[in-house]
Each structure stands twice: as C-alpha cells, then as structure tokens.
Amino acid sequence: MARLYDNPDRALRYAKTIASDMVEYNKDVLLKALKEDNVWDALDEQVRQGREEFNARVTPEIAQMNIYDRALVEVLLHRMKDRVKTPIWDSPE
C-alpha cells in the first residue's frame, strides 16, 4: 500500500499534480468550459475521480482541509486567467 500524505504542503503538491493532469488531458473541454462559465459541470466526473484519488492517498485529517478544492481553483481557474478570455474574469459593471 502506498504511504499516505500527512503533510499539508506535500498533499497540496499532490493535489496540484492531479489538477495539472486534469488540465493536460482535458484541455479542450476546460477551455470551452471557461468560455461558457461552466467549468465544474463540464469537468464534474474528472473532479470526482481526482478527489477519490486524492482522498485515497492522504490522511483523514488532510482530506478535511479542503486542499484538493484549493488546488483545483488555483490550477483550473487562476492559472488559466491569462490564457483564455472568459466572463469569469470580467468584472461586473
């Protein structure tokens, strides 16, 4: 059995790796979803699979820290900000 991550920093790096793989293997879907402002719906299955993978490799305490969710926001949204024009980034008038 693989060793469980019990360090938040290492768990965050692992979560970012999962999210980065999600971007790499679903790039077209992600770009379209960003433009249409439906990222979570479009990648629902991938997000769930990634969460299961993450939770299987971290301690229960780490799983409760929302590290995976924060990594998703950073990798799927924040890092894409300069790469695609989308209503998500537009400020309300």
FIVEX-286964 format. One record per residue (C-alpha): residue in three letters; x, y, z. Coordinates in pm, whole numbers, plus 50000, padded with zeros to 5 digits. Layout:
BEGIN
ALAXYZ ...
END
This chain:
BEGIN
MET500005000050000 ALA501245034749917 ARG502235057650201 LEU499615083650293 TYR500425120550273 ASP500225135650621 ASN501935168750547 PRO499705196750410 ASP502415210650182 ARG503095176950024 ALA499385169949996 LEU498925203349819 ARG501675194649570 TYR499965161249510 ALA496585178149460 LYS498135202649213 THR499615173349022 ILE496165157548993 ALA494695190948880 SER497515196648630 ASP496885162248480 MET493215171448457 VAL494155202548256 GLU496545183348032 TYR494125155447946 ASN491025177547917 LYS492475209647775 ASP489835214747503 VAL486975207447743 LEU488445231348002 LEU488975259847755 LYS485405256347625 ALA484045254047980 LEU485945285348086 LYS484475304647795 GLU480995292047880 ASP481425296248258 ASN480585260148340 VAL483925245148447 TRP482575224748737 ASP479735209848533 ALA481975201848236 LEU484675185148447 ASP482405170148712 GLU483465134048652 GLN487175142548637 VAL486915163448955 ARG485195134749137 GLN487745109349018 GLY490585132449121 ARG489015137449464 GLU488745099749512 GLU492395095449411 PHE493485123849643 ASN491465111349940 ALA492845076249894 ARG496405089249931 VAL496065113850221 THR495285110050590 PRO491705117250701 GLU492895149350870 ILE494415161950544 ALA491305152050348 GLN489235175150571 MET491415205750497 ASN489955214150152 ILE493415211849999 TYR492135194549687 ASP489495221449628 ARG492045249549668 ALA494385232349422 LEU491565229449168 VAL490775266449190 GLU494425275849152 VAL495215252348865 LEU491925251548673 LEU490965287948716 HIS493705311048840 ARG496495297648618 MET494225299448314 LYS493355336148367 ASP495885349448117 ARG495335321347867 VAL491655325047782 LYS489115353147767 THR486075343647967 PRO483195360448153 ILE484545345148473 TRP487275371948482 ASP485115401148372 SER484175424848649 PRO480515434748677 GLU479645469348553 
END
